[in-house]
């Protein structure tokens, strides 16, 4: 069975991107959220923009 990346419906704070990524990688969503915030704050990469793009592109998980 092929795994797919979805935005989480149950484990969401804002858009469900980090929760969905955590489900896909089988890790704690808090860890993904902390890494995303650190990535956004401590690098020159536009983390907020990447989050919004992922929010738009990644489909919501089926119920």
C-alpha positions as CSV (number, residue, x, y, z in Angstrom):
1,X,0.0,0.0,0.0
2,X,1.3,3.4,-1.0
3,X,1.5,6.0,1.8
4,X,0.4,9.6,1.0
5,X,1.0,12.9,2.6
6,X,-2.2,14.6,3.9
7,X,-3.0,17.5,6.1
8,X,-4.2,16.3,9.4
9,X,-7.8,16.8,10.4
10,X,-7.4,15.6,14.0
11,X,-4.0,16.8,14.9
12,X,-4.0,20.4,13.7
13,X,-3.0,23.7,15.2
14,X,-3.3,25.9,12.2
15,X,-3.6,24.2,8.8
16,X,-2.7,20.6,9.7
17,X,0.6,20.6,7.7
18,X,2.9,19.7,10.6
19,X,0.4,17.1,12.0
20,X,0.1,15.5,8.6
21,X,3.9,15.4,8.1
22,X,4.2,13.9,11.6
23,X,1.7,11.2,10.7
24,X,3.5,10.5,7.4
25,X,6.9,10.2,9.2
26,X,5.5,8.4,12.3
27,X,6.9,11.0,14.7
28,X,5.4,13.3,17.4
29,X,3.7,16.3,15.9
30,X,5.3,18.6,18.5
31,X,8.7,17.6,17.2
32,X,7.8,18.6,13.7
33,X,6.3,21.9,14.9
34,X,9.4,22.8,16.9
35,X,11.7,21.9,13.9
36,X,9.5,24.0,11.6
37,X,9.7,27.0,13.9
38,X,13.5,26.6,14.4
39,X,13.9,26.3,10.6
40,X,11.8,29.5,10.1
41,X,13.6,31.5,12.8
42,X,17.2,30.5,12.4
43,X,17.6,30.2,8.6
44,X,17.2,32.5,5.7
45,X,14.6,30.2,4.2
46,X,11.0,31.6,4.1
47,X,9.4,29.0,6.4
48,X,6.1,30.8,6.8
49,X,5.8,31.0,3.0
50,X,6.6,27.3,2.6
51,X,4.0,26.5,5.3
52,X,1.3,28.4,3.4
53,X,2.3,26.8,0.1
54,X,2.1,23.3,1.7
55,X,-1.3,24.3,3.2
56,X,-2.5,25.0,-0.3
57,X,-0.9,22.1,-2.1
58,X,-1.2,19.1,0.3
59,X,-4.8,17.7,0.4
60,X,-6.7,17.2,3.6
61,X,-7.0,13.7,4.8
62,X,-10.2,11.8,3.9
63,X,-12.5,11.2,6.8
